[in-house]
Amino acid sequence: MGLARAVLDLLLPPTCAACDAATAGGLCAGCAEALPDLALPDHGFADLGDGVTAAGAYAYDGVVREAVLAVKLRGRHGAAGPLGRLLWFELGLPPPARAPWPVTWVPSTRATRRRRGVEVPRRLAGPGAVALLERVRAGPDQTSLDAVGRRAGPRGAFAARGQAPRRVVVVDDVRTTGATAHAAGLALREAGAERVLVVTLAVAPAPARAAAGLSAPSS
Ligand SMILES: [Zn+2]
């Protein structure tokens, strides 16, 4: 179904990822109006330890949650670019093509890539991002684990592709426990990076983690 919708996206007039109203961008004007209220006041900053820090643009709620689910589960791949531009804008960071540091993304598992037809974090990062990480194992199914299991889950799931740059920014779609962000960052730290900043479009609030169920982000 994802691929069919992605193909239809090429033929149909573009619509809002969150509500399906006609619009030229990723979100219609009405949904975009809700964004300031979802912006995280402290940029979702979190020190994940081991020289890995995290930042996030929006709360994983409302139109942001709808748009993320549309991209990840309903094949609205065309919205990923505009959502990625919102991420850079909201965090006040230059996009990869203009950034003075390398920008990479959290690689999806092969199964996820095949199922979705795209690598969503890579699309969010946008042009100019470079592949610095690879999945060395798939890891357990994040949606079926409790918080403790998820925290342990992604550890060791990533490896750097060679020597890492000293400072690097990593893009992912949603942060929940921070375990995936930490695991991805740690892989770059172990390959020589001194500082790693993992940025996500959204950060899931605590209640959503418990009730996330099947629509849960990867972690
Ligand atoms: Zn809308």
Boltz pocket constraint, residues with backbone or C-beta under 6 A from the ligand:
constraints:
  - pocket:
      binder: B
      contacts: [[A, 16], [A, 17], [A, 18], [A, 19], [A, 20], [A, 21], [A, 27], [A, 28], [A, 29], [A, 30], [A, 31], [A, 32]]
      max_distance: 6.0
